[in-house]
Amino acid sequence: MAFYNPRFMELIALPAFEDNYLWLLHDGRQALVVDPGDAAPVAEALARLGLRLACILVTHHHGDHTGGVAALREATGARVHGPARERIPEPFVPLADGDVVQALGLSWRVIDVPGHTAGHIAYFCPDVDGAPLLFCGDTLFSGGCGRLFEGTPAQMLASLDALAALPADTRVCCAHEYTLSNLRFARAVEPGNLALAEYQARCTALRAAGTPTLPSTVGTERAVNPFLRSREGPVTQAVRAHAALTHNDEVAVFAALRQWKNEFR
């Protein structure tokens, strides 16, 4: 499950639990890992590839993103970075919007993206082997977004706006393989979206072959993801009809869209 550019970096989606991906990026000698909810697959990959873990990046406090942090830090001495406003296994370097993390010779900009949790952050690098790279945890999924466990619809809408404003070729490394279920919902919301239908077919083929649907790109998500398209006419109209809204308030539409997804079967 590797996405490889032989010049510099290899990006690997390490499966964990039922549907998590722990993202490992390495240069052949050193590695960083994002949201290691389980230490075992990370330790196995490090040993198999002969890598030293230099850095652990955490997006939010949920256990399936932090459960392996302490064991990996103890085993490797890796420095841990995480959101300043959330409880992460200590010690860690607290981060907030605009901070920059140096790892693997790359600069990663921190973006505050509250909504799924109150202090959720994302990490963005403008150039990793010629294209931007985003680690967004559980804020943005391919075809979807995270549930609002601690934040508000207004916060999540603003967070998704910030991610949607990144360059179109930004690779989107989500933390879960939720794509096919998200796209079933997206088709219910926007059945006339041809780009969405084509993307669903492509992702269905990838999963049938045992291949991750991720990373996606920001450009793809702008075209297919209803949560990035909640202001688009067809999506707004579908949400208003479903929720019997009598106005176009963008936060109310987004909140109704998220509630529709919560109840969708």
N, C-alpha and C positions, 0 to 999 in steps of 0.2 A: 504494500500500500504506500508506495513512494512516488513523489513528484519531483523528478531529478533534473537538475541542470549540471552537467559534469564540470562546468567551469568553476563553480564556487560552492553552492549550497545544495543540500538535500532536505526536502520537507517531507516528513513522514506523519501519517495519521495512525496513531497507535490505538487500536480498539480497546475499550475497557467497559466493564459492566455490560448492560444490555445494548446501549446505543451511544455511549460516549466516545469521543475522539480526544486523545491526549496528543497535542501537536508537538513534534520534536523537530527542531531545525539544527543542522550541524554543518560544519565545514570540513569534515574528515578527521578533525582532531578534537574540537570542542563542540558542545551542544548547549542549547537552551530547550527547556520544556515548558509548556503552557498548561496550567490547570491540571496538575497530576493528582487526580482523585485516587489513584491506585499506584503505588510505587513499583509493583512487580513488573508490569510491561515496560516501564521506563528502564528499570535496572537490566532487564533482559536485552533490550535494544542497545543500551550503552555497552554491555559486555560483548554482544555479538558484533558490534561495529567498531569496538576498540576506542570508545569516545570518553572524554572527561566532561562531566556535567558542570558547566560554569555558572548557569543562571536558571532560576525558576521564576516564571511570570504567572501571577495569579490575578484573575479578573474579578472574582467575587467569592464570598465566604462559604457557599454551599459545600457540603461534605464530599460530593462527587467531583469537586474541583480542588479540594484541599486535603483529602484524606491521606495522600502519600507524601505531602510536603515534608513533614518532620523526618520521616525515614530517609528520604532522599537527601535532605540537608545533612543529616548525621552521617550518612554513608559517603557523601561526595564533597562536603564542604561548600556546596553551591550557595550563592547568595540568593535570597528570596526577596522578590518585589511584589507588592500588593496594594490594594486600595486603602488609602489612609483612613477612610470612614467606616471600615468594616473590620471585624475580628478575624485575623488571619493567624495561623500558628506562628508564634514568635520564636526568635527575632526575625523581623523583616523590615525592608526599606519601604516606608509609607509613601504612596504616590497620589497625586491629584492632577487635574486637568492642566495640560501644558508642560508638565514635567517630562524629562527626557531620560531614558535608560540606555546606557551603552552596553551592548552585548554582542558578541561575535564580530566585533568591529563595525557594528551597525548602530544607528541611532533610532530608538523607538519612542515616538511621541505618545504620551498618555492622553486619552480622551475620556472625560467623564460621561458615562452613559447610564444614568439612573433609570430605574423603571422595574426591571426584573428584581433587583435588590436596590436598596437605598444608595449604596456607594459603589455600584458596579463601574468598572473602568474597562477600556479597550486599549490595545497597543497597535500603533501604526508605524510602519517603516516605508518611506517613499520609494526606496529602491533596493530590492533584494533580487539580484541577478536580472536586472532590467525591468522589473515590474513591482509595483507597490504590494505590500502584504499587511493584512489586518487580522489580528487575533481578537475576536469580539465576544468570546464566552457564550452566554445565553441571552444576549441582547438581540442580535440579528441571526436568524436561521435562514437557510435557503427556502424561499417561499413563505416564511413566517417570522415571528418574533417571540421572545420569551413571555411567559405569563407574568402578570403584575403581582408579585408576591408582597412587595414592600413599597414600590413607587406608585405614581399616579399616571393616568393616561396622558396627561399633558407632559409629564417628564419623559415618558417613553416615546411619544411623538417627537419631541425635541431631540432625544437621543438618536432616533432613527434618521431624523433630518441631518444630523451631524455626520452620520456614517454614509448616508446617501450622497452627501456633498463631496466625498472622496473621489479620486479619479476613477473613471469607468473601468480601467483595467486592474484595479485593486483586487487581489485575490482575497476572498472572504473565508477565513478559517473559523467556522462555527464549531461548537463543542459537542453537538449531537447530530446523529443521522436521522433527522426528522423529515427529510425532504419529501418523500413520497406522500406521507400523510398531510403535510402542509400543502402540497400541490393539489391534492384532492379537494381540500377546502378552497384553495385559490380558484379552481375551476368552477366551483359552485358560486363563488362571488362574481367572477368575470368570465363566463363561458365563451364569450366572443373573442378572447385574447389569443391570437394565433401564435404569438411568441411563447405564451404560456403552454399551449397545447404541444408545441414542438419540444419545449424544454421538458415537459412531463414525459414524453416518449423517450427522450434521450436519457433521462434519469432512471426510468423504469428499466431500460436496457442495461445501464451500468449496474444497478442493484441485482439484476438477474445474473450478471456475470460475476457477482461477488465483489464489485469495485465500489469504493465510496463515491457519492455524488459530489463530494467536496474536494478542494475548495471551489466555491462559486466565484462570481465576480460582482462588483458593485453595479456594473452595467447590466448584467443579467438580472440582478435583483430589482433594479429600477423598472425593468420591462415586465417582470412576472410576479413580483411579491406584492400582494394586496396591502400590506402594512406600510410599504413605501409608496403606494399608489392610492392612499385613502382620499386624496384630494382630486383624483381623476374622476371625470364624469361618470363612467360606467360603474366604478366602485362605489362612489358616493350614492348613486341612485339605487344600487342593489342594497346597500346598508340601510338607507332610509326606508326602502320598501320592507325589508326584513324586520327592522326594529320599530316601524311605524313612527319614524322621526318626522317632525313637521318643519325642520329647519336644516341649514347646512353648516352649523357650527362645527369647525374642523376637529376640535377635541371631542365633542359629543359623538361625531361620526366615528372617529378612531376608537373611542371607548366602546361603542356599539359593535364595531367590527371585532374587537378583541373578545367581547362577550359572546358574539356569534361563534367565534372559533372555540371558545371554552366549551360550548354546548354542542358543537358539531360532531356528528357520528357518521 
